Amino acid sequence: MNLDSISQELDRLYVFEIEHYVARCNELKKSGFKVYRNSEGIHKVVAAGQAGPRPSKQEKQYVYDTKGRSSNVKKESFLLRVKKRISRSISNFKAVVNFIKVLHANQKDDR
């Protein structure tokens, strides 16, 4: 079985049979292969002694998402964070009070 057919098999398993996909990946890793997957679910399988996937002009580069976080994001000022925390606490307190009022009104109706 060549590496392209293994990659295609993993693509299919990833979409349709995820439990078999995990088992097959573990099998391949124990056999000495490295498995790479990009954000689109496309797989690349290489022998463990070889270098990782090198993007060609036709292939997309394998990029891993950092969950929208970047290193140059400026933090909010201390006062702004305090203001947001206080307003969130006040709104939570109001929600609890309203919930207690509803429970009390329902209890009165049951009597």
HELIX and SHEET records of a PDB file:
HELIX    1   1 LEU A    3  PHE A   16  1                                  14    
HELIX    2   2 ILE A   18  LYS A   30  1                                  13    
HELIX    3   3 PHE A   78  ASP A  110  1                                  33    
SHEET    1   A 2 PHE A  33  ARG A  37  0                                        
SHEET    2   A 2 HIS A  43  ALA A  47 -1                                        
END                                                                             
